[in-house]
Amino acid sequence: MKQVLLTGIVLLMMVMGTRANTINPILIDQAGVHFQAVAVLDDRLLYEKTFEPTSGIDATTELWAFDPDTNQHRNLMTLSTRFGQRLRNYRVYQGAVYFNGDIDGSQGSGVWRTDLTAGGTVELPGAPGSIGLVISNDLLFTKQPVNSSDSHDYRLARVTSDGVAQFDLSVTAYLDGLHVCAFGPQHVVVLTTKPDDVTVISRYFNGEVVELTGLVPERFNLEVKSMFLVDHQCFIAVKQRNSSQLPEILRVNVDGGIQRYQDDPDIAAYRTQEFLTINGRVFGAGLAGFYRLDPTFQTIDLATELTDDYWGRSSFTGAQVFQDHIVVLETITADPPPRFLSFFDANLQRVESSVLIGNDRYFRPVQVYPTATNSLLKLDKDYQGLVQDLLVVPTAINAAGTLKYREIRIDQVVADPGSQVAYLNTTNNITQVKGIHAIEQQPTMGDQANGPWVDLSRERQGLVITKGQRADGSAYLFVTIYTFRNGQPLWLAGSANIENNQQTITMAISEYRGIDLFEQGNTPEQQAFGSLTMGFTGCDAMLAVIDYGDDTVALNLTRIDDVTFVDRCID
């Protein structure tokens, strides 16, 4: 027993040291039950579990937490919702997750806070009808209707762990239209809506509201492309919704002064789409290239323009910040057009090795999801309604691998800069069944273990693993081991139940022998032999330890055929 325990600890330590990126299943939809990952807090997953209504439109939604360290699921609360509607606007803030949404089927039902424990999941006072949550300068804001009979008149409100306090400041009514630059708790810049539905940029300071008009034209139905705070300066790119016009690009300082960058001909020439920030410096991303503003944010001090070179590179789209670099989808003028993920450092120097992602013209702009240890880059292409995706996990700026689970489509990435683990909402391409998967640092003992494995140091010896599933949905692994004892063939086999996200597995194994061992319909002679413990040590590497009597045999296994799983794991 001591030998078995010691072996299990050693195996677990080796498995825990595995450094890879792989897609592991966590939850798969069942008949009438749907799962949706919504937030990550300290590697723990917050997810919704919704039950389809048996009649009418009312559904039951449960909020659950999953801990990958213990592989345990915890029910936090049960709500009544309209089927097809969800809680929304999940925000990780100061050690908790805040959210709001259509809890009782009305337009909004307040602001909730959870620390991912049942006792720590509460509705905050003073927040009836709140929708939208946004963080600026480590302050959390929402918006509330002035009264329940007018769903278009909203006021800005600040959220704390104690409750919600409303400002006397009108904000836009659009569900996705809450954007705030917060210089302080009582000093903010927001988009506000006037009684005639004209949208303007306003500054709220200690109870007084000032419309920042003049250089800033009034518009109907504005949307924000980017809005963030750097060194007591609020940078804004704002345009009329569904318009092909270039956005207004502005800077509002802490005193309310405005700089309209279109008035600078050098900046206007870049046809800016949005602002980016890296380590306190501000960059403009435009149709004609990138530029960096000087430390006073007045003028350009560095720029790179799009020029046709021998590669024929011709356009950038969807610039994002990635690991102190700018990453962009770059298209070469050709038919079909090759697409690259290209990286530029803070001095706007191109990093040499771009990542070729294909020559499909239907790729959408790149999306960046930071985690505590890395960042994920997600790209989608949509051709005639068929969405395909790639998930790129760079191990360095110019070295990236592509994760793709051939059977599933990645609908959404759920990640947080404070957590190492990222989660995916997925759809099976064949069955259309949805589920939740995780991007983790090692494969788990499930279908990724399927297939033949060999120990290259032991000639003609190895094992075959098969994952099975019963009618009730439970799963198991069946293992057959092919080895030798005293020069004679030794056949061992065993099975054990498995759960999603299980890192190691231990099972009892038996010896099978007899002249009719492989004859169909015959029952071979069986004798208890010992135990087998297995766990991944790499994408295509596994450690298997056989304990029998006082002896232990360790097999360093290599996958024989990795074609099926090659895209699901990157060492």
N, C-alpha and C positions, 0 to 999 in steps of 0.2 A: 504493500500500500504506500509506503514511504517513497519507493522508487517511482510509482505511478504519479504521485503528487509532485515530486520533484520534476519529473519529465514534463508534466502539464505546465508548471511554472516557467521552466526554461523555454518551452514552446511559446507560451504566451508572451514572454519577454522578446523573443525573436520576432513574433508576429507584430507586436506593438511597435517594433522598430522599422517596420515596412514603410517606405516612402514612395508613394505612387499617387496617381489620381485616377479614380475609377468611378463608374456609375453603379450604385448598389440599390436594389429595391427596398423600400420601407413599407409602403402600404399600397395595395391595389384595390380598386373599386370592386364592390360586391353587388349582387342583385339588389337594387333599391337603395344602395348606400354609396355616397360619393365623398371623396377626400380631397382637400385643397390645402396645400401649404401656404401659409400667409406671413410668417415672420420667423426670424432666428434670433435667439438671445443666448449668448454664451454657449454656442453650439447646440442648444436645445431647440427643437422645432415646435412652433405653435401652428396647429392645423385645425381646419373645420371638418366635421363629419356630419353630413346632411342626409337625412332620410327622406326619400320621395314620399309625398302624401298618397295615402290609399284612396282618398277622395278629396275633392275641392282643391284649393291652392295653398292651404296652410301646410307648412312643413316643420319638422323639428331639426334644429341645428345644434350640435354639441361642439364645444370648444375643448380641444385636447392638447396636451403637451407630450412630447417624446424626448427622452434622454438617450442619446446614442451611447453614452458610457455604460449605462445599466441595461439598455435595450428595453426600457420600461415605458408604457403609455399611461397617462393620467388624465382622467376626465375633470375639466375645470368648471364647466357650467353647461346647462341646457337651456335653449331659447326657442321661442316660436318665431318663425320667419315666413315670408312668402317664398314659395319654391321658385328658384331661379334668381332670387335676390340674395345678396351676401352682405355680411359685415364688410367694412371697407376701411381704407386709409390707416393701415397698421403702421405704426412708427415706433422704432426702438429709441427710448429716451430715458437717460439717467437710471439704468438698471431695471427697466420695465418696458412692457409693450403697451402702447395706447392705441385705441381704435374707436370707430363709431360706425353707424350705418343703420340699415333698415331692420332693426331687431324685431319690432312688432308689426312690420308691414307699413308703418307710417313713413313720412319722408326722412325722419331722423329721430333717434332716440337717445341722444346724449353721447358722452365720452366715457369710455371704460378704460380701466387700467388693470394689467395683470403682471405678476412676477412669475407666472407659469406654475403657481400653486393654487389649489382650490380656494384656500383661505385668503389668498392675495389677489383674487379676481373680483373687482368691485366697480360699480358705476359711480362716477364722480358727481358730487352735488353741483347744482347751478348750471347744468349744461343741457337743458331740454332742446331737442331739435337740432343739435350741433351737427354740422357736416364739414368735412375737410380737416386735415391736420398737417401742419408744416413746421419745421424746425429752422430757426435762424439765430445765430449767435448764442447757441445753447439755451434758447427759449422756445417754448412750444405754443403754437397758436391754433385756434379753430375759428369757425364763424357760426353765428346763431341767427335765426329769424327773429325780427323784432317782435312779431306776434304770429300765432299759429295760422291766422287767416290770410297772411301775405307771405307767400313762399319766395318772393323776389326781393324782399328787403332784409338784408343781412347786416350784422354788425360783427366787427372783429372782436375776438375774445382771447385772453391768455389762459393757458392750461397749466396747472401745477398739480402735484400729488394730492393737494387738499381740495381742489375744485376748479371751477371755471369762472373768470371775472370778465364781464363785457366792457368793451370800449364804446364810446360814443363816436363811432367811425364806421360809415357805410363801406361795404366791400362788394365785389362782384358776386353775382348769384350763381355762376356756373359751378358745377360740382368739382371740376378740376381747375378752377380759377383762383385758388387761394395761393398767393405768392407774397412773401414778406421779406423785407430787409429790416432787421431789428438792430438799431444802434444801442438800445437798452429796453428795459421793461415798459417804459412809457414814451418811447421814441422810435417810431417805425415809419417805413415807406411802403405803401401798398398801392394796388390798383383800386380805385373807388368808382362807384357808379352813381351818376347824378339822376335826378327824377326823370329826365328825358332819355334815360338809358345811354347817355354818352359816357364813355369810360375815360377817366383821367388818372394821372399819377398824383398821389397826395402824400403829404408828410404830416404825421400825427406826433405832436410833442407836448407832453404834459397837459393833455386835455384840449389842445387847440389843433384844428385841422387847417392846413394850407394847401391849396391846389397848386401844383407845380406847372403852371401854364406858361404861355409865352413861347419859349423855344419848343415846347412839347405840344404837338397838335392834339386836339381832342379827336377821339375816334369812337366809332360804334364797335362793340363786340371785339375787344382786344384780347389777345392771348400772349402769354409770356413765353419766349423761347429760352431765356436764361435770366436768372436774377440771383445775385449772391453778394455777400459782404466781404470786402478785403480792406484792411487797414482803415476802418471808419469811412469807407467809400462804398456806395451801393451801385453795382453795375447791372444794367438792364438792357436786354434785347427784347423788344415788344413789337408785335405786328398785328394787323387786322386779321381775324380768324378767316381761314379759307381763302386768303388773298395770296397772289403770287408776288406781291411787292416785297422788297427787302425790308427787314425790320428797322425800327428806330433803335439806335444804339446810344445809350446815355450813361452818364455818371452823375450821381447825386451825392454830394458830400454831407458830412455831419451837420453842417450849418444850413443845409437846404439849397446850396448852389448847384447849378446844373451845367454840365458840358454835353453838348450834342455833337457826337463825333462825325456825323455826316457833313458838318460844316468845315471839317478839315479835309482838303482835297486829297492829301496823301492817304488818309485812312479810307475815305470814300471810294478810292480806286480799288480797294480790296473787296468791295461788295460784301461786307460782313454779314454773316448769318447768325452768329452767337459769340458769346465770350466764354473763355475758359480760364481757370486759375491753377497755377502750380507754384507751391511754396511762396505764396505772397506776391507773385508776379502775375499779371493779367495778359492774356493772349486773345487776339481776335482771329476767328476762323471764318474765312470768306470764300467766295467762289473763285477768287483769283489768287489764293494762297493764304499764308499765315503771317501774322505780325505780333510783336511783343511791345507793349507800352513801356515807356520809361518809368523809373521808380516814382515819379510824381504823377503818373497816369495822364500826362498832358499830350504827348506825341509818341510817334513810333521811334524805338531805338534799335529794332532789329526786325528783319522781315525775310521771308522766302517766297518767291513768286512761282507760279506754275509756268513752266516753259517746256516746249517740245524738245526732247533730246533724242538720242538714238533709240531709247526705249519707246518713245512716242507717248509718254505719260501725259494725260490731258485733263484729268478732273479728280477732285477730292469731294467726298460727301461724308457727313456724319462724324465730324471730329469729336473725340472724347479724350479725357485725361486717363492715362493708365500708367501707374507706377512712375510718377514724375516725368512722364513722356506724353506726347500727343499721339494718339493712334487714329488712323483714318482709313476709310475704304477708298483705295486708289484704283482708277480705271485707265487702262491703256487704250488708245485709239486703234481699234482693230475690229474685225468681224469674224468670229465673236470676240467680245472685249475681255481680255484677261483682267482679273480682279486680284488685288493684293491688299493685305493688311500692312500698312506702312507706318513706321514709327519715327518720331522726331523728338530730340531732346530739348531741354529748356533753352538751349542756344539755337534752336531751330535747325540743327544739323541732322541730316537724315541718318538713321541707324542703318548700317549696311544691308543686313539680310532682311528683306521684306518676306512676308509669308504669303505664298500663292494659295488662294482659296478656290480658284476655278475661273472659268471663262463664261459664267452664266450672267446674263444681263439683268436678271431679276432679283439680285441680292438687295436687301434693305440695309440701311446704315447699321454700323456696329453698335452693340450695347455693351457697357462695361459694368461688371458687378464686383466690387472690391470685397475681399475677405481679409482675415487677420494675417494670413500667410502668403496670399497670392491674389490674383484677380482673374476673373473669368471673362472671356469675350464671347458674346453670342451673336451669331449672324443668322438671318432668315432669308430665304428666297421664296417668293410667292409667284407661281406661274399658273394662271388660269384657276386660281382658288386652291391649288395644291401647295401647302406650306411644307418646306423642308428646312432643316436647321443644322448648323454646325456649332459645337461648343469648343472653343479654343482655350487651352490652358498653357500659357507660356511658362516655362521654367526659367527663362531669362527673356530680356526684351527681344532678342533676335533668335530665340530658340523656342519654338512652340510646337505642341502636338494637338491633334484634333480628336476630341472625344465624340463618338457617335454610337449610340445603341441602335443597331440596325432595325430593331422591331418597334422602337418608340419614337414619337415626335416630342421634342421639348417645347412645351407651351409657354413656360414661364420659369425664370430663375429667381429663387428667393435666397438672398445672401445679406450679410451685414459685415461692415469693416471690423467689428469686434469679435467675430466668430470665425473659426477655421473651416467649419463644415458648411457647405452650401447645399440647398435642396432644389429639386426640379419638380414642377407639375408636368405630367407627361400624358400622352395618349398613345395607345398601342395602334400601330398603323394597320394591323390586320383585323383585330377584334374591335377597335375603337374604344376599348376599355381604358379609363383614366386611372392614374395612380400618382404616387409620390416616390421619387428616387432621391438618393443623396450622392453628392460628390465627396468622396472620402479618400483617405490616404492608403487604403488597402482594400482589395476585393473581399467580399464576405462569402461564407460557405453557402452558396446557393447554386444557381444554374451556371455561374462562371466557373465552377469546379467541374462541370460536365466534361467527360471525355477521357482519353487515355493519357497516363503520365508515366515517365520512366526516370529511374536514377541512373544517370550516365556513367557513374562509377561502378555500377553493378550490371554486368552483361545479361541481357535477356530477362530482366526483372522489372516489375512495375505494378501499376494498378489501374483500374478503370472505375470512374465515378459516374453514377447516374442519379440525377435528381428526379424524384417522382412526386406526384400530387394525387391525393385521394379525393373521393367524391365530395367530402365535407370541406375541402379546401386546404386541409393540413398537408404539409410537405415533409419529405424525408430524403436522405441520401442513402443509396445502396452502393457499397464498395466491394469490389473483388480484387484480391491481391494475388499476383503471380510471382513466386519466388522459389527458392530451393532449400532443402534441408538434407545435409549429408549427401549431396550430389543428386538427390531425387526431387522431382517437382513437389512443391507444397502449395496447395490452393486454399486461400483463406477468404472469408467473406463476412460482412456484417452490415447492419443498417441502423439508423437513428433518426429521430424526428429533428427538424430544423425550424428555426424562426427567421423572419427577415432580419437582416443586419447582424447575423450571428458570426463572430469572428473566428471562432474555433469550434470543433466538434469532436466529441469522444464517443466511441461506440464499442460494444463488446463484439469480438470477432470469433469465428469458429473455423475449425479445420474440416474440410470436406474431402473424402477419399472413397475409393472403391472402383472396381473395374467398370461399373456402369455410371461413373460420375457424370458423364456428358450425354447419357442416353435420355431421350425425351420420355417423360412419364415416369421415370425411375426416381426414387428418393435416395440420395447418396448417404453414406455413413457420415455422421456429424459428431464433432467433439469440441467442447469449449476450449479455446486456445489462449485468449488474453484480451487486450484492449488496443484500440487504434485511436490516436489523437492527431488531428490535422489542422493546418492553418496556412494561409498564403504568406509568403515572404517576398513576393513580387508579383507583377502582372501575370507572368507565366512560370512562376516558381512557387513551390509548396514544400513545407516540411511535414513529413508523416512519421510518427513515432509509434512503434509497436512494442508493447510491454507484454511479456509472457514469463511466468515464473519469476526468477531473479534476474532475468536478462532483458535488455532493451536494444532495439535496433532502430536507428534513425535513417530515414530515406530522404535525400535531398532531390526532390522531384522536379522535372521539367515537363511542361506541356508538349505533347508530340505535335499537335495541330492547333495553331492559334488563329486560324482564319476566321472562325466564328466570333472570337472575342477581341480581335486585334484593335478595334476602334473603341472598345469600352474601357481601356486602361492604358495609362502612360506611366512608365517607370521614370 
